[in-house]
């Protein structure tokens, strides 16, 4: 294990050391930023067999990517370029087809738009053509009445928000991210220069998903298409701009970006806490309270999200604190994976 850890957060250092020693982690990084200071910046283990996890190792963060895509939308909202209460069709006219003329931007950000997956069967390669994949979503009917509860837009979220961003700015999410935050070592659409720094994911023994217990729309969402972990280090995957799932980063880069939320450095931050859905999600099968781009706490000014395998980001606005954890040894479950819970509990013990 390498890096630094403020004594107030010793429990995080102890947890990383133990999990690396026991093999619960292959490689991982952890970061805490509070009041503008980096109080925890730890990393260790292996990025791939025989290759150490270094200070600058990157890894695919799966759905944690959505929180970075949400940052771009919040940035545009604060500048008055994007209105969450406006119909999506105001910015993207073709989207108004098939009865979606009243679907709002906030429905998309809050996973209530009814477009959790494609009605047409798509392959992973189809998703790399983000404009065409977004056009397919624009042409189809919603799976349920928009605004009537959530159904996690596991893959489609990035295509929908990404196309809205492109229509507003003329640039992709990845391009806006690079232009606005040039020092952030987090990539949506990564150049070949970073390939050697990307860790190899260690898939869980199973996804942890009981497909037989899920509704048909949930099964469709989670299998159309399947995205196996080994594909995440291939050049076509890394180059694509999949704003819902293929961000490459480490705990430090995630925490630095997300501290813009916890430190209220974006004027639209409070919009995150506009609750869009509060109940059992149609896809996840678990109770989730969705705001704009994040899950939100019922009482505290805390917003968070995780990625398949266990990566986690937590923004605590009252404490001006951001916590981030990313790893390459994945654990099963789409939400509340064992490693996610372990790190959330360790952080809580420090606070």
N, C-alpha and C positions, 0 to 999 in steps of 0.2 A: 504494500500500500504506500502511496506517495501523496504529497500535497500538504495542506495546512488545515487545521481545525481549531477554532476557538473553543476554549475549555467549556463554555456554556453549552456547546453542542457535542460534547465528548461521546454521548450515547450514539451519535451517528458514526463517528469514527470507530467505536467499538463494534457496532453492527457490521460495518463494511469489513473490518478485519476478520470478524468471526465467520461471515458468510464466504469470504474468499478462502479462508482456511478450511472450512468444511466442504467447499465445492458447491455451495448453494449459488454462488456467483462464479461465472467464468471470468468475465471482466466487467467492470462497472465504473461509473463516476457519479459523484454526489456534490451538490453545490447549494450553499445558502447565501443569499444576499439580503442584508437588512440595513435600512437607513443608508443605502448607497455603498456599504462596505461588504466586501466578500469575506464572510466569516468562516465558511467551509468551502474548500476546493480540494476534493480527494479523488483519487483514481487508483486502480490497481487491477491485477489479474492478467488475463491473456485476451488479446483481441481476436486471435485465431491460433490454432495449434502451433506452439513454438514462437509466437509473436507476442511480445508484451503489450499490454494496454498502456499507452503513454499519455502525457498531458494533452496531446492534440488528437487522440483517437476519436473518430466519429462512428456513429452507428445509426441504423434506421430506427426511427422512433415511432413508427406506425401512427396510431391515431393521436398521439401527442402533437403531431404535425398540425392538427386542426386548430390548436390554440395559437400557433404562429400565423396561420392563415387568418384567424379571427383578428389578430393584431392589425393586419393590413386593412381589413374592413373597418375596424375601429378608428384607425388613422384617417381613412377617407371620411368616416362619419364626423369626426371632430373638425374636419376642414370644410364641412358642409357639402362635400361632393357626393355623399351617399346618405340616403335617409332610410333608416331601418323600417319606418312606417309606410314607405312608398311601395307601390306594386313593383315587383321585379320587372314587369313589362315596360315600365317607364324607361329603364336603362337597356333592356334586352327585349325588344318588341316581339320577336318570335316566340318568346316564352309564354305569351298570353294565349297560345293555342290550347285546344282540348280542355277548355273550362278553367284555365289557370290565370285568367286576367286579374283576379283579385288576390292572388298569392303575393304576400308581402316579403320584403327582404328579411324581416325578422323571423318569418316562418322558416326560411332557409337556414338562417343562422341558429335557430332553436330546434332544428330537426322535426319541425311540425309541418313541413311543406307537402308531405305525402309522396315524395320522390326518393325514397330510400334505396331504390335500385332501378335498373333498367327492365322494362317489359321485354325488350328484345334480348336474346341470349348474346352475351359479349364475352370475348376472350381478353386476357390481360393485355395483349398487344393492341386491342381496340381502344383501351383506355389511354394508351400513350398519345393517341391523336385526340388531345383534350377538347379541341373545338368541335370535332365531329361527335365525340361522346356526349358533350354538353348539348349539342343540337338534338340528339336522340331524346334526351331528357326533356328538352323544351317542347318536343312534339307530342309527348305522351300524356295520358291522363294520370292524375294522382291516384295512388293506391288507396287513399282515404280522404275525407274532407279536410283540406288544409286548415290548420289551426286547431283541429280537434285531437289534441294529444300528440305525443311524440312517437316516432319510429326511427331509431338511430340511422342516420344517413352515412353508413359506415365507409363506403367508398365514394358515393356520388356527391357527398358534401363538398369535397375539394373541387370537383368539376363545376358544381353550381356556383359556389362563392367565387371560384377562379374566373368563371365567365362573366359574372357581374363586375368583378374588378377590372377585367379586360375591357368591358364595354364602357366603364366609367373613365378609365385612365388611358386606354389604348396600349397597356402593357400587361404582361402576365403577373401573377402573384409573385413568382420567383424574381422577376425583374424589378418589381416595386420593392420587394424585400431587400435586394442588393443595393438599390439606389438610395433607399431611405435609411438603411442600417448597414453601411458598407463594412463595418468592422465586426459584424456578427458572423461568427463562424458556424452558421446554420444555413443549410442549402435545401431549397425546393427547386429541383432542376440543377443537379450538381455537375460541374465541369470535370473532365478527365483527370485534372491535376489532383483531385482529392481521393481518387480511387484507392491509392495505396494506404490511406489513413482509415478506410472504412472497415470496421470489425465484421467478422462473420457471425451471424446469428446461430445460436444453438436452439433448435426448435424444441418445444415441449413434447413429451411422449404422446400427447393427444391435445386437441384444441380445448378440451374441457367443456365443449358445447354438446348438449344432448339434443340433437336435431329432431328426434322423434317427439320431444316435448314442446317444440316451437310451432308457432303458427306458420302457414305456408309463406306468407310475405317475409317472415323472418328468415326462413330457410333460403328463400330466393335472394334476399339481401346478402347473406353470408356466404353464398356459393356461386354467385353470378358476378364476377368470376371468383374462383379460389385464387389466393395469392400466397403461394408457399414461401416460407422464409428464405430458402436458398436463392430465390430469384433476386433478393434485395441487394446483392453485390454485383449484379450484371450491369453492364454499361447502359443498355436500353432503359432499364428500370431507374437507374441513378439519374439519367439525363432527362427523364420525363418529369413534368411538373404536376404531380398528383397531390394537390393541396390537402387531401384528407388522410394521407398515409405514408408518403415517402420522404419526409424531411430527414436530412442527415445532420446530426449534431451531437454534442455531448452535454453533460449537466451544466457546465459553465456557460455555454452559448445559449442553452435554453433559459437558464436563470437570468442571464443578462437581458435577453429580450423580454421575458415575462416580468422582470422587475419594473418595466414601464407601466405595468398594470398595478402592481402592489405599491409603487411610489407615486401613482396618479400622475404620470407624465404624459398621458393621453387625455385630452379633454372629454372624450366620450366614454371614459372608463365606467361611469355609473350606469350606462346603458346595459352593461353586462348583467346587471342584477334585475333587469326587467324579465320576470319569470314568464316563460313561454309554455311550459308544460310541467306538471307536477303529478306524477303517478307512474304506474308500471309502463315501461317503454315497450312498444310492440315488437321490437327487434331484440333488445337486450333481455327482455323478460324480467327485469329488475326495476325497482322504483328509482327514478332519477328526476331531479328538479333541474330543468334546463333553463338557463338564461340565454344571453346572446353569445354563442360560441363556446360556452363553458357550462359545466354543472356548477350550481351555486348552493351554498349552505342555507339552511332554513332561517337562521337567525343572525349569523355573523357575516361580515363582509369578506367572505372567503369564496374564491372560485378555483376550480381545479379540473383536471382531466388526466386520463391515463391512456396508454397505448397497449395494443395486444402484446402480451408477454410480460407486462408489468411496469413499463416506464411511467413516470409520474411527475406532474408539476402542480404545485399548490401556491396560490397567491393569497396572502393574508393582508388585506388593505389596512386594517386597524393597527397591525404590528409593523407595517411597511416591510414585509418579509416575503421573499420568494424562495421556495425549496424546489429542487429538481433532482431527479434520479433517472439515469438511463443505464442499460445493461445489454449484454448479448445472450446470456443464458435465459431463455424465455420460460415462463411458467404458464400453465393453462388458465383459461378464463378470459372473457372479453372485458370484464370489469370486476374489480375487487380480487385480483390475483393474489396468491399468498405473499409474494414479495412486495407488492403494492401495499398491502396491509401492514407488513412488518415495518416498512419505511415510514408510513404515515404514523404508526404508533410510536416509533422511536422519535420522530420529530415532535409529536405531542408531548412526550415525556420531557423534552428539553424546554418546552414552553410553559 
